[in-house]
Amino acid sequence: MSARQKPRRLPPFSGVLVLVMASTGLVVVDLTIVAIGLPLISADIADGASAESVVVTYMVATGALTQIVGSLSDRWGRRSLFLAGIGVFTLSSLAATAAPDLLWLNIARVAQGAGAAAIMANGIPLLADRYAGEERDLAIGAWGSFATAAGLLAPVFGGVLAETFGWRAVFAVNLPLGAAAWALAVRVLPRAPGTGGAGASGAGAARRTDWLGGLLLMLGLGAATLLMLRPGETPWSARDTAVLITACAATAAFLAVQLRAPAPTLELRMFARPAFSGAMLAVLLSRVLTIGGSVYLVLYFSDGLGMSPTGAGLLMTPIFLAQIVMGMVGSKLIGTRPPGLVIGAGYALKGVGFAALALLITPGTPWWALVVPLLAWGAGGGIAGAPVMAVAVRVTAPERVGMVAGTVSTLASLGAGVGTAALGAVFALRGGPGAEAVTDGARAVLGVSAALAAVAVLVAVTLIGPRRVPGRAPAPAAQGPAPAERRPVPGTEDPVPTAEEDDEDDSFRART
């Protein structure tokens, strides 16, 4: 390849990129689209009782299993787990579509969450195996921007389906899309295992699987998710205390097991790298802002401005469009600019959008006056969000990419729960019934979101410095599996504790 080859603006088109983006979008949309149909589900098969468990069971299963599946994909290979994930997700969607009662539907949602975990955990690793260098950054950027934007578009999509065809349509739509994704996966995914340990140790890796750590993580994350999704207006109970103790004890036990396990579910020494820790904190904050902020902004659109669910969803479209476009710009910029500054600038722009919305919204604000702040929100999220994924992959050994993807998805799920719960408490302090009270609550949420965006700027600039992120290797000229990136020259990498370094760090040094 010529050294003067013109830099790319978009990742090279491939079946793997289309597959990963489409499958991830399907999973992310299903996180929020079902919430639109809850009133209809409650009236039809729950005898008027609350149907929130339909959302909770999916989030618990996805959040608790993603880290485990991501680690397993490093040992067992990407193809088989990804295909299994799509198959389980599609079949469980069929079961949900035909659910005769709420118990059946909740069981189907648990299975759906398990399939979603396998899809999410393998997205980044499949792209990292297929692309290298600048092309890999652009591909991961496209994936991240599309996934976030799909989540923002879900309310309008779910509103149209539920209002037109009923609540079963929000599950039935997964059937043709899932079947098409499975057929494409069979065609485009390589049969050889990914970069993970499956190719090196085979059955030995499977025997070393950290089953105890996986069970403890499922218990801890499941309990924490249930606690975050409890109705805020209900008083604290003995059951809530028991769930809190369970979450803390299981999480502490999980961390203790990870320090001693020969093949841990989560390699804690990755967090010794400031750039990796900064990227993970940025992922968490991003989901808190995006999901938590959008929930109460949509509530303002509907109850404060009197818009229909479809109209409220359509007004979120500027965020969707700006997120897609500027995500590619952000992925491009980290090739020539310090990643921490690029990510920090994105969060700063996102914070400006939040602050402007907080100042502008009233019960009589015209919808067109909100378009520019919404564009700033989406543009900032695209610039900041897409490079974060690329940074996390750059500072990690190829045999740990599945583990990193699991960590990213788990933190994203936790961030969504934390954002909804914490910002919901902020809303409850200021909000209430009536357009004026709803506006006051939404204004408070947006102000807190702007402050959290400022925190994210500090995290990015401080932890994701230019000397803490390896430079990327150029993409290969020939087609075929992408080679592993080279480490930076000695003296430019992060100082990492050496007394306890394992074979992961040895493999890093071997590639310099």
C-alpha angles and dihedrals in degrees: 000000000000116000088225095054111147111258117248127245095194132030116259111271113254139158090243092057092048091047096049094045094046095045093046091048089053092054096044093048089052090058092069109012093078091057088068091061098046095104090052092046090049092052095044109042106002097061090237094307121131113283096194089117087075089067095037097053092052093049093046094050094045096045095044097047104038097080092047095049091046091056092046091053089061089059105031102035133255105258101063095045093045092050091047090050094053091046094050092045093051097045093046089051087057089051091049091050091056096040111142095192143012096263091056090048093050092050090051090050092054089054090046090054091052091053091046090053091055091049096047096044093054100045100086094038092053091052092045090052093048101043138039138193118352091353090058093051090050093047093050089045092053090048094049095045093047093048093051094043091049090056090052092049094049097087094060092042092049092046093055093047096045095045093046106036107012133253096299089066092069088065098034092058088068093063102073092033092050093047091050091048092050092050091049091048092054089052103044108028115095116243093222114090119258127256092289130106095277090088094049107039105014112180091010090065091051091052089052094053111137098237095160092052090047093053092047091049092050090050094047097045093041092053092045092050093049089051093050092050096050113121107270095217095059119093120250112268140192088257090057090051091052091050091050092050090048092051093049096044094046092047093049091048090048092054091048091051092049092058091058105030115108091218106023125198088227120026100217093194089073087074090062086078107084093210092056093047090047092051092050092049089049091053091051094048092045093058092044089055099039101044098030094044096045094050093060095037089057088048088055091050092053103035100024100041097024095236124158119249090256092048092048090051092049091054087060090060095094089063090050095050096044091047092056096046099042093043088070090047091053092050089051095048096057088066091066105018133056106275093223092056093047093050092043091051090052093053090046090055090046090051090051089054092051093047093048091051091049090054096043107044120100131145088265102042111131112240094235091062089065097054097087095050089046089052090050089051092052095041092050092047091051095048092048103035104051097051091049090067092048092050092051091053094044095057094046130081113251091244089061099049094103090052090051091050090052091050092049093050093044093051090046090055091046090047090053091052094044092047093050093046100039097042088043088060089051090050092049092054093057106019136071142142118328133049095272095050093045089051092050091051093048090048090054092049092050092049092052089046090055090052092049089050088057089053089052089053091055092047093051097045094044103043105026098059125163093253092051098059119067117233114252124249118236117263115260118259095221125067118252140078113341115248120237115269119254123245119244119264114282112280097036100076127090118276105252126185107268102190092076102029114139136198090291091068091043089055089052093055092044090064097056 
